[in-house]
Amino acid sequence: MTAKNIRYCRLIRQYICFIVLSLGLAVALLQPAQGQTLPLQDLSEVNVDELSDAQVRQFVMQAQESGLSVQELEQAALQRGMPPGQISKLRERIDQLGLAAASASRSKTDTGPATEFSRGFGQDTAGYTNPASRFNRIALAFRNLTPEIFGQQLFNNPNLTFAPDLNLPTPAGYQLGPGDELNIDIYGYSDVTHQVRVSPDGFIRIPNLGPIQVNGLSIEEARSRIRTQLTKIYGSIRSGETSVQITLSDIRSIRVTIIGEANLPGTYTISSLATAFNALYASGGPNESGSFRDIEVIRNNEVIAHIDIYDFLIRGANAANVRLQDQDVIKINPYQTRVQIKGEVKRPAIFEALPGETLARLLEFAGGFTQDAYTGRIVVVRNANGQKSIADVAAGQYDSFELQLGDVYTVDEILDRYTNRIQITGAVFRPGTYALEPGITVKQLIEKAAGLREDAFLNRANIYRVGENLEPRLLSFDLGGVMSGSAADIPLQREDSLHIASRFDLREEYHVIISGAVQQPDTFAYSGNMNLEALIVMAGGFTEAATPNRVEISRRVRNADPEAANPATAQIYSFDINRDLSSSPEAADFALQPFDQVFVRVEPGYEVQKNISVEGEVLYPGTYSTANKNDRISDIIERAGGLLPDAYVEGAVLIRKEEMDVEAKLELEELKAKQRQNQLAAGGAAGSLDTSKDQLMIDSLEQAIASKRPNLVNIDLEAILESPGSKHDLIAQEGDVIRIPRLLQTVKVGGEVLYPKTVRFEKGISFKRYVSQAGALGRTRLKEGLMWCMRMAAYEVPGSFYFLIIILKLSRDQNWSCL
């Protein structure tokens, strides 16, 4: 074999060794993760109708933390045997709760905390970067769809660690062993400190002393033996002149094995202060088949403790939580009996039962009944002779009814019915629900309700009654006769509802309307003896524009002759009132009636100032008020000092805010009238804000009227100044803006030209000349223009052929053969 072949073989061997070592390391790293995966759940029995909203929310939240969308979880649910119909129901529940969008928005990357079942004492050993952690999150999500096994939450809670507290004083019964470290502090006549560790054969060594056997000794026994040995070299210890303090400075680790039905069975290295619960928590607790009530601690081939986790969960008893020793074995046996209880109990779940335990014990595990539970009977479904059977367990049998494997107990809710309820509503002082007493009548119920109000309608009242077949019935009677004794009293029955109407409920809501020149024109609720002055005060008084001597009142006509040639539609009254609301005797004695409408007129000749703005090239730009009603543009320009020399007269414009059309104003008035009627029908206070759709439309219309619409009006300012008062000289209106620009001496050429620039303006220069000064049109713009003109020419658009000829000429001038 040549040297080259030898080197080649060595390289191959090295490469193979590297691959083997890498695979071994990968297996070693992945082995814990693979061993920590949870078993697949069987979802074939899932009933989405029985899931609470909290369970569905927890499912979606856990799904989000797993990094999977709801759609991906549906596929995983199918693999676990969940029926497609139940998956559809689950999707509907998620949509109803508004959780689908939140789930879809979550990132599908694994950035969450570590899985609950991959943890040691106080630290997590695996994150979302390993597949098992992701798988466990998915498994935990599906657990929310199945009944919870009571006790699993103890080991699934990431906020619980059960890690032993290493800062506590050393327990008195702690037995020393190999690996423990002792701190021996000698002080007094002698001052020295020794730190010694127990050797594998159970000895410690102190300088100038022989080995001291401490293995298996309690900490107190070890202190006594070490002190006795130290007196051989420190005689002053006997006299007390030298003291010795011995403490445990570092504890050893022990190895315990967890076998049986654990989530993560195996051998664990834990602190020597650890207890059985510490080891169980490290292993993830019992699995789906494991018992929570039959766990054995085996030491030296003997069972030293039986652990029932329910004792801890139900009563907080911790007596069986023994401290572990090296080589202890914890065996989790399979469960023997599990039953489920659901419905109206405080802790619905699947519970494990020991032989001889009864339904009363199960209710204790479940925390007892809720406030809405029907406690007289519990329905149980159990397995019998290869099929299911159903039984009713009465309350007296709870203490004797023994639990069997597979039992499902359901606690029903009490009926939403009352055995002795009657109700009274309407015009009584204390409406509400009352108890049905034997022989109670309508009159007695009214007396219980503190009697009738003064506005009660006595001619007729109604009793709403439920018949024997639950068919609703209505009993109408003379309330005044019953109360006076002239009519027979009526006995009441269960679920009767007595309604006594108010006189105000049986008539149209009374109101009056005031509009015109008052501060707050509105619709107000009518009150008895209301007069004109009181209504004006309610409306905030007169405005500055009001003329009090022309106040009109329009009153409905109730008895008009329908056969008359010109029947009256309203009665009109006019009054002369002073601004201080002192009126004539006729007006003072005139009382308003419901549905009256009051109109306060505006003073003739009253005008509000009209403001016009002048902008641009005038001597005094600003805002001007019209002096006369028919002031024109020339008058305003003259008051502004005239035009400046550089004013561009041809470019002057008038900006006028156009008024809203008449239809919009009418619509606004109709909406306001409708809003007032709705407020009165609902019993709302007059003038109160309405947040309905109508109010939104009212606000929109009012805002549009306030802002108005700008309208550009072309004016010939040169003709206006030459002939003031002519047809070109428009009358100024409120809000007009006269804008006179400055004459510019440049023309800006930009866009698709070769050299965009600003060039000097010359009168008479054509468009083509300006474009040529900027280097002519760009190739792209010419192409676009050519294509556009060709399309327009194909449709025979007027003028398209003309523009096509121009573009072709420009392209010829530029010598662009590509066009």
C-alpha positions in Angstrom: 0.0 0.0 0.0 1.4 3.4 -1.0 1.9 6.3 1.4 -0.8 8.2 -0.4 -3.3 5.3 0.1 -2.4 5.1 3.8 -3.1 8.8 4.3 -6.4 8.4 2.4 -7.5 5.6 4.7 -6.6 7.6 7.8 -8.7 10.5 6.5 -11.6 8.2 5.9 -11.3 6.7 9.5 -11.1 10.2 11.0 -14.2 11.3 9.0 -16.1 8.2 10.1 -15.2 8.8 13.8 -16.3 12.4 13.5 -19.7 11.3 12.1 -20.1 8.7 14.8 -19.2 11.2 17.6 -21.5 13.8 16.1 -24.4 11.4 15.9 -23.8 10.2 19.5 -23.8 13.8 20.7 -27.0 14.6 18.8 -28.7 11.5 20.2 -27.5 12.5 23.7 -28.9 16.0 23.3 -32.2 14.9 21.7 -32.8 11.9 24.0 -34.1 14.0 27.0 -36.4 15.9 24.6 -37.7 12.7 23.0 -38.3 11.2 26.4 -40.2 14.2 27.6 -43.0 14.1 25.0 -46.5 13.6 26.2 -48.7 10.8 24.9 -51.3 11.5 22.2 -54.8 12.2 23.6 -57.9 10.4 22.4 -60.3 13.2 21.2 -63.0 10.8 19.9 -65.3 11.6 22.8 -65.0 15.4 22.8 -68.3 17.2 23.0 -67.9 20.9 22.1 -71.3 21.7 23.4 -70.2 20.8 26.9 -67.1 23.0 26.8 -67.2 26.3 28.7 -66.0 29.6 27.2 -63.0 29.5 29.5 -62.0 26.1 28.1 -62.2 27.4 24.5 -60.2 30.5 25.4 -57.6 28.4 27.1 -57.4 26.1 24.1 -56.8 29.0 21.7 -54.2 30.7 24.1 -52.3 27.4 24.4 -52.5 27.0 20.6 -51.0 30.4 20.1 -48.1 29.6 22.5 -47.5 26.4 20.5 -46.8 28.5 17.4 -49.6 26.9 15.4 -52.7 28.4 13.9 -56.2 27.2 14.6 -56.3 25.6 11.1 -53.2 23.6 11.8 -54.5 22.5 15.1 -57.7 21.2 13.3 -55.5 18.8 11.3 -53.8 17.6 14.5 -57.2 17.1 16.1 -58.3 14.9 13.2 -55.2 12.8 13.8 -56.2 12.3 17.4 -59.7 11.0 16.4 -61.8 14.2 16.9 -65.0 13.9 14.8 -65.2 16.4 11.9 -68.6 17.6 13.2 -67.1 18.5 16.6 -64.2 20.3 14.8 -66.7 22.4 12.9 -68.5 23.3 16.2 -65.2 24.2 17.8 -64.4 26.5 14.9 -67.8 28.2 15.3 -67.2 28.7 19.0 -63.9 30.2 18.3 -65.4 32.6 15.8 -68.2 33.5 18.2 -65.8 34.5 20.9 -63.7 36.5 18.4 -60.6 34.5 19.0 -59.8 33.4 15.4 -58.3 36.8 14.3 -56.1 36.9 17.4 -54.8 33.4 16.7 -54.0 34.2 13.1 -52.0 37.3 14.0 -49.6 35.5 16.3 -46.2 34.5 14.9 -45.6 30.9 14.2 -42.1 31.0 15.6 -41.3 29.2 18.8 -40.3 31.9 21.2 -42.3 30.9 24.3 -41.2 29.5 27.6 -40.1 26.0 28.1 -42.5 23.1 28.4 -43.9 22.3 31.8 -42.5 18.8 31.8 -38.9 19.6 31.0 -37.7 21.3 34.2 -35.5 20.6 37.1 -35.3 22.3 40.5 -35.8 26.0 39.7 -34.7 25.9 36.1 -36.0 24.8 32.7 -34.0 22.3 30.7 -35.6 22.6 27.3 -37.1 25.5 25.3 -39.3 25.8 22.3 -36.3 25.1 20.1 -36.6 21.3 20.6 -39.5 19.4 18.9 -40.6 17.7 22.1 -41.3 21.1 23.8 -43.5 22.1 20.8 -45.3 18.8 20.8 -46.0 19.1 24.5 -47.5 22.6 24.0 -49.9 21.1 21.4 -50.7 18.3 23.7 -51.5 20.7 26.5 -53.7 22.7 24.1 -55.8 19.6 23.4 -56.1 18.8 27.1 -58.3 21.8 27.4 -60.9 20.0 25.2 -61.0 16.9 27.3 -62.2 16.7 31.0 -59.4 17.6 33.4 -57.9 14.8 35.5 -57.9 16.2 39.0 -54.4 16.5 40.2 -52.7 17.1 36.9 -52.8 20.9 37.4 -50.3 20.4 40.3 -47.7 19.2 37.8 -48.7 21.3 34.8 -48.4 24.6 36.7 -45.2 26.4 35.7 -45.4 28.7 38.7 -44.9 25.7 41.0 -41.4 24.1 41.4 -41.5 22.2 44.6 -37.7 22.8 44.7 -36.2 22.2 48.2 -35.2 25.3 50.1 -31.4 25.1 50.5 -31.3 28.2 52.8 -33.1 26.5 55.7 -31.2 25.3 58.8 -30.1 21.7 58.5 -32.9 19.4 59.7 -32.2 17.7 63.0 -32.7 14.2 61.6 -30.6 14.8 58.5 -28.2 11.8 58.0 -24.7 12.6 56.7 -23.4 10.7 53.7 -20.6 10.8 51.1 -20.4 14.2 49.4 -21.7 16.3 52.3 -19.3 19.1 53.3 -19.0 20.2 57.0 -17.7 23.5 58.2 -15.9 23.2 61.6 -15.3 26.5 63.2 -13.0 26.5 66.4 -12.8 29.8 68.3 -11.7 31.0 71.7 -8.1 30.2 72.9 -7.6 28.6 69.5 -9.0 30.1 66.3 -9.1 27.8 63.3 -11.6 26.8 60.6 -11.7 23.4 58.8 -13.9 22.6 55.7 -14.0 18.8 55.3 -16.0 16.6 52.9 -17.3 13.2 53.7 -15.3 10.7 51.7 -16.9 7.9 49.6 -16.2 5.4 52.5 -17.9 7.7 55.0 -14.9 9.4 56.8 -13.8 13.0 57.3 -10.2 14.0 57.9 -9.1 16.8 60.2 -5.4 17.8 60.4 -3.6 16.2 63.3 -6.4 13.8 63.9 -7.2 10.4 62.3 -10.2 9.8 60.1 -13.6 10.2 61.8 -16.5 7.9 60.7 -19.7 10.0 60.1 -21.6 8.1 57.5 -25.2 7.4 58.5 -25.0 9.7 61.5 -27.5 12.5 62.1 -26.1 16.0 62.2 -26.4 16.0 66.0 -24.6 12.7 66.4 -21.9 13.8 64.1 -21.4 17.1 66.1 -21.0 15.1 69.3 -18.4 12.7 67.8 -16.3 15.4 66.1 -16.3 17.5 69.3 -15.1 14.5 71.3 -12.3 13.9 68.8 -11.2 17.6 68.8 -10.7 17.5 72.6 -7.6 15.4 71.9 -5.8 18.3 70.4 -7.7 21.2 71.9 -7.9 20.6 75.6 -9.5 23.9 76.3 -12.7 22.6 74.7 -13.5 20.7 77.9 -13.1 23.8 80.1 -15.3 25.9 77.7 -12.4 28.3 77.0 -12.6 27.1 73.3 -15.9 26.6 71.5 -16.7 24.4 68.4 -19.4 25.1 65.9 -20.2 22.5 63.3 -22.5 23.2 60.3 -23.4 21.6 57.1 -22.0 23.9 54.4 -22.8 21.9 51.3 -25.2 19.0 50.8 -24.7 16.0 48.6 -26.7 14.8 45.7 -28.6 11.6 45.7 -30.1 9.5 42.9 -33.6 8.3 43.0 -35.5 6.2 40.4 -39.1 6.8 39.4 -40.8 3.9 37.8 -44.4 3.0 36.7 -46.9 5.4 35.2 -44.9 8.6 35.2 -44.7 11.1 32.5 -40.9 11.0 32.5 -39.8 7.8 34.3 -36.1 7.4 34.9 -33.3 8.0 37.4 -32.9 11.6 38.7 -30.0 13.2 40.5 -31.5 15.5 43.1 -30.6 17.3 46.3 -30.4 15.1 49.4 -32.9 17.5 51.0 -35.5 16.6 48.4 -38.8 15.0 49.2 -41.0 12.6 47.3 -43.0 15.5 45.9 -39.8 17.1 44.5 -39.0 14.0 42.6 -42.6 13.5 41.3 -42.6 17.1 40.1 -39.3 16.6 38.3 -40.8 13.6 36.5 -43.9 15.4 35.4 -46.2 13.5 37.8 -48.4 10.6 36.9 -49.3 10.1 33.2 -52.7 9.5 31.7 -52.8 6.0 33.3 -51.0 6.8 36.5 -52.6 6.9 39.9 -52.6 10.1 42.0 -53.6 8.1 45.1 -51.5 5.0 45.0 -47.8 6.0 44.9 -45.2 4.0 46.8 -41.8 5.0 48.2 -39.5 2.0 48.3 -36.3 1.9 50.3 -34.1 -1.2 50.6 -36.9 -3.3 49.0 -39.5 -2.2 51.5 -42.4 0.2 51.0 -41.8 3.0 53.6 -44.6 5.3 52.5 -47.9 5.5 50.5 -48.6 8.8 48.9 -52.1 10.0 48.2 -51.8 13.3 46.4 -55.5 14.1 47.1 -54.7 14.4 50.8 -52.4 17.3 49.9 -54.8 18.9 47.3 -58.0 18.6 49.3 -56.8 19.0 52.9 -53.3 20.3 52.6 -51.9 17.2 54.5 -48.2 16.7 53.8 -47.4 13.9 56.2 -46.6 11.3 53.5 -44.2 13.6 51.7 -41.1 11.8 53.1 -37.5 12.9 52.6 -35.7 10.8 50.1 -32.5 8.9 50.4 -30.0 7.7 47.9 -31.2 4.8 45.8 -34.9 5.3 46.8 -37.5 4.1 44.3 -40.8 5.9 43.7 -43.4 3.7 42.0 -46.5 5.2 40.5 -49.1 2.5 40.2 -51.9 2.5 37.5 -55.2 3.9 38.6 -58.0 1.5 39.5 -61.1 3.6 39.3 -61.7 7.0 37.7 -65.1 8.7 37.5 -66.2 12.0 36.1 -68.5 14.6 37.5 -69.7 17.6 35.5 -72.4 20.2 35.7 -73.1 22.4 38.6 -70.2 21.6 40.9 -67.4 23.9 41.8 -64.6 21.7 40.4 -65.9 19.6 37.5 -63.2 17.1 36.5 -62.2 13.4 36.4 -61.4 12.1 39.9 -59.7 8.9 41.0 -61.6 6.8 43.6 -60.3 4.3 46.0 -62.3 1.1 46.8 -65.4 1.8 48.9 -65.5 5.5 48.3 -69.0 6.9 47.7 -70.7 9.8 45.8 -70.5 11.9 48.9 -66.7 11.6 48.8 -66.7 12.6 45.1 -68.8 15.7 45.9 -66.1 16.6 48.5 -63.4 16.2 45.9 -65.5 18.5 43.5 -65.8 21.2 46.1 -69.5 20.7 46.5 -72.5 22.1 44.6 -72.7 25.6 43.0 -75.4 28.0 44.0 -77.4 27.1 40.9 -77.2 23.3 41.4 -80.2 21.0 41.8 -79.1 19.0 44.9 -82.1 16.7 45.1 -80.8 14.3 42.4 -77.7 13.4 40.5 -77.8 11.5 37.2 -75.1 8.8 36.7 -74.2 7.0 33.4 -72.3 3.8 34.0 -71.1 0.7 32.2 -73.1 -2.4 32.7 -72.9 -5.7 30.8 -71.2 -4.3 27.7 -73.5 -1.3 27.4 -74.3 1.9 29.2 -77.1 2.4 31.7 -78.5 5.5 33.4 -79.6 5.9 37.0 -80.9 8.6 39.3 -79.2 9.0 42.7 -81.4 10.7 45.3 -79.9 13.0 47.9 -80.4 10.4 50.6 -78.2 7.9 48.7 -75.1 10.1 48.3 -73.4 8.5 51.4 -74.0 4.9 50.3 -73.8 5.0 46.5 -70.3 3.5 45.7 -68.3 4.7 42.7 -67.5 2.4 39.8 -65.0 2.6 37.0 -66.2 4.8 34.1 -69.1 6.5 36.0 -70.1 9.9 34.7 -72.1 12.0 37.1 -74.1 15.1 36.0 -75.4 17.7 38.4 -78.2 19.6 36.8 -79.1 23.3 37.2 -82.2 24.4 39.0 -85.1 25.4 36.8 -85.5 29.1 35.9 -89.0 29.1 37.4 -90.5 30.4 40.6 -93.0 28.5 42.7 -94.6 31.5 44.3 -93.7 34.7 42.2 -96.2 37.4 41.2 -95.3 40.8 39.8 -96.8 44.3 39.7 -95.7 47.1 37.4 -96.9 50.6 36.4 -98.5 53.3 38.5 -97.8 52.0 42.0 -95.3 53.4 44.5 -93.3 50.1 44.9 -93.5 48.1 41.6 -91.6 44.8 41.7 -91.7 41.1 42.5 -93.7 39.7 45.5 -94.4 36.4 47.0 -97.6 34.6 46.2 -99.3 34.1 49.6 -102.4 31.9 50.0 -105.5 33.8 48.9 -103.8 37.0 47.9 -105.8 39.2 45.6 -105.3 42.2 43.3 -106.2 44.7 46.0 -103.9 43.1 48.6 -101.0 43.1 46.1 -101.6 46.8 45.4 -101.5 47.5 49.2 -98.2 45.6 49.4 -96.9 47.8 46.6 -97.7 50.9 48.8 -100.8 51.8 46.9 -101.7 53.5 43.7 -100.0 56.6 42.4 -102.2 59.7 41.7 -101.8 59.2 38.0 -103.1 55.6 37.9 -105.7 54.9 35.2 -108.6 53.5 37.2 -110.9 52.5 34.4 -109.0 49.5 33.3 -106.0 47.3 34.4 -104.5 44.1 33.0 -103.3 40.8 34.5 -101.0 38.8 32.3 -101.4 35.1 33.3 -99.8 31.9 32.1 -102.3 29.1 31.5 -102.0 25.4 32.4 -100.5 24.7 29.0 -98.2 27.7 29.2 -100.4 29.7 26.9 -100.4 33.4 27.7 -103.7 34.9 28.7 -104.9 38.5 29.4 -107.4 39.4 32.1 -108.8 43.0 31.9 -110.8 44.4 34.8 -112.2 47.6 36.3 -109.4 48.7 38.7 -111.5 51.6 40.2 -114.4 49.2 41.0 -112.0 46.7 42.6 -110.4 49.4 44.8 -113.8 50.9 45.8 -115.4 47.5 46.4 -118.1 47.8 43.7 -116.4 45.1 41.7 -115.3 41.7 42.8 -111.7 41.3 43.8 -109.6 38.9 41.7 -107.4 36.1 43.3 -103.9 35.9 41.9 -102.1 32.8 40.7 -98.4 31.9 40.3 -96.5 33.9 37.7 -99.3 36.5 37.4 -98.1 40.0 36.3 -100.4 42.9 37.2 -99.9 46.1 35.1 -101.5 49.4 36.1 -101.3 52.0 33.4 -100.6 55.7 34.0 -102.9 58.3 32.6 -99.9 59.9 31.0 -99.1 56.6 29.2 -102.4 56.7 27.4 -102.1 60.0 25.8 -99.7 61.7 23.4 -96.7 63.4 25.0 -97.6 67.0 25.7 -95.1 69.6 24.4 -94.7 73.2 23.1 -92.3 74.5 20.5 -90.6 77.9 20.4 -88.6 79.1 17.4 -87.2 82.3 15.9 -85.2 85.0 17.6 -84.6 83.4 21.0 -81.4 82.1 22.4 -82.3 78.4 22.5 -85.2 77.5 20.2 -86.3 74.0 21.0 -89.2 71.7 21.9 -90.1 71.7 25.6 -92.3 69.4 27.7 -95.6 71.0 28.5 -96.5 71.8 32.1 -99.8 73.0 33.5 -100.3 76.8 33.7 -97.4 77.4 31.4 -97.6 80.9 29.9 -95.7 82.7 27.2 -93.2 84.5 29.4 -92.2 81.3 31.2 -91.5 79.6 27.8 -89.4 82.5 26.6 -87.3 82.3 29.8 -86.9 78.5 29.3 -85.6 79.3 25.7 -82.9 81.6 27.1 -84.7 84.9 26.4 -84.7 87.1 23.3 -81.8 87.6 21.0 -80.6 91.0 19.9 -82.5 90.7 16.6 -85.8 89.9 18.2 -88.9 92.2 17.9 -91.0 91.4 21.0 -94.0 93.3 19.7 -94.7 90.6 17.0 -94.8 87.3 19.0 -97.2 84.8 17.4 -98.7 81.7 18.8 -100.1 78.9 16.5 -102.6 76.5 18.1 -104.1 73.3 16.8 -107.7 73.4 15.6 -109.6 70.5 17.3 -113.1 71.2 16.1 -112.7 72.4 12.5 -115.7 72.0 10.2 -114.6 69.4 7.6 -117.4 70.5 5.2 -116.4 74.2 5.2 -115.1 75.7 1.9 -111.9 76.9 3.6 -111.6 75.0 6.9 -109.2 76.5 9.5 -105.9 74.7 10.1 -104.6 76.7 13.1 -105.6 79.4 15.4 -103.2 82.4 15.4 -102.7 84.7 18.4 -100.4 87.8 18.3 -99.0 89.6 21.4 -96.9 92.6 22.1 -94.3 91.9 24.8 -91.5 94.1 26.1 -87.9 93.0 26.2 -88.1 92.8 30.0 -91.0 90.3 29.6 -93.6 92.7 30.9 -96.6 92.0 28.8 -100.1 93.3 28.3 -102.9 91.9 30.5 -104.2 89.9 27.6 -100.8 88.1 27.2 -100.4 87.6 30.9 -103.8 85.9 31.2 -103.1 83.8 28.1 -102.2 80.2 29.1 -100.4 78.0 26.6 -101.9 74.6 25.6 -100.2 71.4 24.5 -98.7 71.5 21.0 -98.7 75.3 20.8 -96.0 76.8 18.6 -94.5 80.1 19.4 -92.7 82.3 16.8 -90.5 85.3 17.7 -89.9 87.5 14.7 -86.7 89.4 13.8 -86.7 93.2 13.9 -87.3 94.7 10.5 -84.1 96.2 9.1 -81.9 94.4 11.5 -78.7 93.4 9.7 -75.6 91.5 10.8 -72.3 92.9 9.4 -71.2 91.2 6.2 -67.4 90.7 6.0 -65.4 90.5 2.8 -61.7 89.7 2.5 -59.3 91.2 0.0 -56.1 89.4 -0.6 -53.1 90.0 -2.8 -51.9 93.1 -4.6 -53.9 95.9 -3.0 -52.6 98.7 -0.8 -54.5 97.6 2.3 -55.3 93.9 2.2 -57.6 92.6 4.9 -61.2 92.1 6.0 -63.8 94.8 5.3 -67.4 95.1 6.3 -70.0 96.3 3.8 -71.3 99.7 4.6 -74.4 99.3 2.5 -76.6 96.4 1.5 -75.6 96.7 -2.2 -71.9 97.4 -1.9 -70.0 96.0 -4.9 -66.6 94.7 -5.7 -65.4 98.2 -6.8 -66.4 99.7 -3.5 -64.4 97.2 -1.6 -61.3 97.6 -3.9 -61.6 101.4 -3.4 -61.7 101.1 0.4 -58.6 98.7 0.1 -56.6 101.6 -1.4 -56.7 100.4 -5.0 -54.4 98.1 -6.9 -50.6 98.0 -6.7 -48.5 98.5 -9.8 -47.5 94.8 -10.1 -51.1 93.5 -9.7 -52.1 90.9 -12.3 -55.6 92.2 -13.1 -56.4 89.4 -15.5 -55.8 86.7 -12.8 -58.2 88.2 -10.2 -60.8 85.8 -8.9 -63.7 86.0 -6.5 -64.1 83.0 -4.1 -67.7 82.8 -2.9 -68.9 80.3 -0.3 -72.0 78.8 -1.9 -75.1 78.5 0.3 -76.5 75.0 0.9 -79.5 74.3 -1.4 -83.0 74.6 -0.1 -83.6 70.8 -0.1 -80.7 70.3 2.4 -82.1 72.9 4.7 -85.5 71.3 4.6 -84.0 68.0 5.3 -82.2 69.5 8.3 -85.4 70.9 9.7 -87.2 67.6 9.3 -84.5 65.7 11.1 -84.6 68.1 14.0 -88.4 67.8 14.2 -88.1 64.0 14.2 -85.5 64.1 16.9 -87.7 66.3 19.1 -90.6 63.9 18.7 -88.4 60.9 19.6 -87.1 62.6 22.7 -90.5 63.4 23.9 -91.8 59.8 23.2 -88.8 58.4 25.1 -89.5 60.7 28.1 -86.1 62.4 27.6 -85.4 65.9 28.8 -86.0 68.7 26.3 -82.8 69.9 24.7 -80.8 66.8 25.6 -78.4 65.4 23.1 -79.3 62.4 21.0 -76.5 60.1 19.9 -78.7 58.3 17.4 -78.2 58.0 13.6 -80.4 61.1 13.1 -78.2 63.2 15.4 -75.1 62.2 13.3 -76.9 63.3 10.2 -77.9 66.6 11.8 -74.3 67.3 12.9 -73.1 66.5 9.4 -75.6 68.9 7.7 -75.0 71.7 10.2 -71.2 71.4 9.7 -71.7 71.5 5.9 -74.0 74.6 6.2 -71.4 76.3 8.5 -68.5 75.6 6.2 -70.5 76.0 3.0 -68.9 75.1 -0.3 -66.3 77.3 -2.0 -67.1 78.4 -5.5 -64.6 80.2 -7.8 -66.2 83.1 -9.7 -64.4 84.5 -12.7 -64.5 88.3 -12.7 -63.3 90.9 -15.1 -61.6 93.2 -12.7 -60.3 95.5 -15.4 -63.9 96.1 -16.7 -65.1 96.5 -13.1 -62.6 99.2 -12.3 -63.2 101.0 -15.6 -67.0 100.9 -15.1 -68.0 100.7 -11.4 -71.6 99.6 -11.0 -71.8 97.8 -14.4 -73.0 94.3 -14.9 -69.4 93.0 -14.3 -69.4 94.7 -10.8 -71.0 92.1 -8.6 -72.7 92.8 -5.3 -70.5 91.6 -2.4 -71.8 88.8 -0.2 -70.9 87.6 3.3 -67.7 85.5 3.2 -66.5 86.6 -0.2 -62.8 86.6 -0.8 -61.4 88.9 -3.6 -57.9 87.5 -4.6 -55.6 89.6 -6.8 -52.4 87.8 -7.7 -49.0 89.3 -8.4 -47.8 89.5 -12.0 -45.1 86.8 -12.6 -42.4 87.4 -15.2 -41.3 83.8 -15.5 -42.7 80.5 -16.9 -41.8 77.2 -15.3 -41.4 74.3 -17.7 -41.1 70.9 -15.9 -42.1 67.2 -16.2 -41.2 65.2 -19.2 -38.8 67.6 -20.9 -35.0 67.2 -21.3 -34.0 70.2 -19.2 -36.8 71.3 -16.7 -36.3 75.0 -16.0 -37.9 78.4 -15.4 -37.7 80.7 -18.4 -38.4 84.4 -18.8 -41.9 85.3 -19.9 -42.3 87.1 -23.2 -45.6 88.2 -24.6 -46.6 86.5 -27.8 -44.3 83.5 -27.4 -46.0 80.2 -28.2 -46.2 77.0 -26.2 -43.8 75.2 -28.5 -41.2 77.9 -28.0 -41.3 77.6 -24.3 -41.0 73.8 -24.5 -38.1 74.0 -26.9 -36.2 76.3 -24.4 -36.4 73.4 -22.0 -34.9 71.0 -24.5 -38.2 69.8 -26.0 -40.5 67.0 -24.8 -38.9 63.9 -23.4 -39.0 60.7 -25.3 -41.2 59.0 -22.7 -43.8 61.7 -22.7 -43.9 61.8 -26.6 -44.4 58.0 -26.6 -47.2 58.2 -24.1 -48.8 61.1 -26.0 -48.5 59.2 -29.3 -50.1 56.1 -27.9 -52.9 58.2 -26.3 -53.6 60.0 -29.5 -53.7 56.8 -31.5 -56.2 55.3 -29.1 -58.4 58.4 -29.1 -58.2 58.6 -32.9 -59.3 55.0 -33.1 -62.5 56.0 -31.2 -62.8 59.1 -33.4 -62.5 61.5 -30.5 -62.6 65.1 -31.7 -59.2 66.8 -31.8 -57.2 63.6 -31.5 -56.0 63.7 -35.1 -54.7 67.3 -34.5 -52.7 66.3 -31.4 -51.4 63.3 -33.3 -50.0 65.5 -36.0 -48.4 67.8 -33.5 -46.6 64.9 -31.7 -45.4 63.4 -35.0 -44.0 66.8 -36.0 -42.2 67.1 -32.6 -40.7 63.6 -33.0 -39.5 64.6 -36.5 -37.9 67.7 -35.2 -36.1 65.7 -32.5 -35.1 63.1 -35.1 -36.5 60.2 -33.0 -36.8 57.4 -35.5 -38.1 55.1 -32.8 -41.4 57.0 -32.8 
